[in-house]
């Protein structure tokens, strides 16, 4: 009877499946998590580009600018984008060269619109530019629209094993009409 039991192959597949199943589930879950992270990166890059493009098309008012910022929540779907959480935010900044000189040190933040409590890495409205993406310099009569997005990705499946991952994306566009140093309706 014991000899028959040792020679029997019945149940081998079940045992092998039981051994492989946890590894397979971890692998599939990890693939899902990586896919969601890559999709989010792509989505945020598209949002920064879209907002920068829309703002740089024409002279706009502050109300229109704030509505454009609000549209990012719709574009971000299916990801929940809530800048009121403290770790997410959108900032649209206009930078020009004060005095229209060739000195990059004269770069100034003309205006900003933001959603969320994060601070811009570019600078504050009316102040000097702290840091431009890729050390870009605005000289002469040039100006630029810079969109910054801050987002913290929280893993969906491995929430207890992975810390939240901060994501920071920027996009720079040149205004198509004039310099846009001042928003319409403001002096």
C-alpha positions, 0 to 999 in steps of 0.5 A: 500500500505504501509502495503504491502511494509512492509510485502514484503521480495523481495530484502532482499537477495540483501540488506544482500549481499550488507552488507556482500560483503565489509567484504567478500572482505576484508577477501579474500584480507587479506587471499591473502596478508597473503598467499603471505607473507608466500610464500615469507618467504618460498621462501627466506628460500629456497634461503638461503639454496640453495645458502649456499649448492651450495657454500659449495660443492666445492672450487670456484672462485670469479666469480663463487661466484658472479654468484651464488649470481646472481642466487637468482634473478631467484630462487626468481621468481615470487617475484621481487628480486632487490638488487639494490633497497637499501632494499634488498640484498644477502651476502655470507660470509665465517668465520673461526677461525684465528690461529685455536684456541678454542677461539670464539673471534678469528673468522674472515670473510675470504671473502664475496660476496654481491649484494645490498647495505645492510651491513652484520650483520656477519661482513666485509671481513678481519674483526672480526665476529660481530654476528653469527646466533644463537651465533654459534662459529667457533673454531679450524679448523672449518669454515662456509659459512653463507648466509644472505638475506635481503628483504622488503615485500611491501603489494600488496593490503593493501599498503596504510594501512600496512608499508613495512615488513623487512625480514632477513634470514640466513643459515649456512653450513660447507664446504664439501671440506677443509676449503675454507678459500681462494677463488680459484685464490686468495691468 
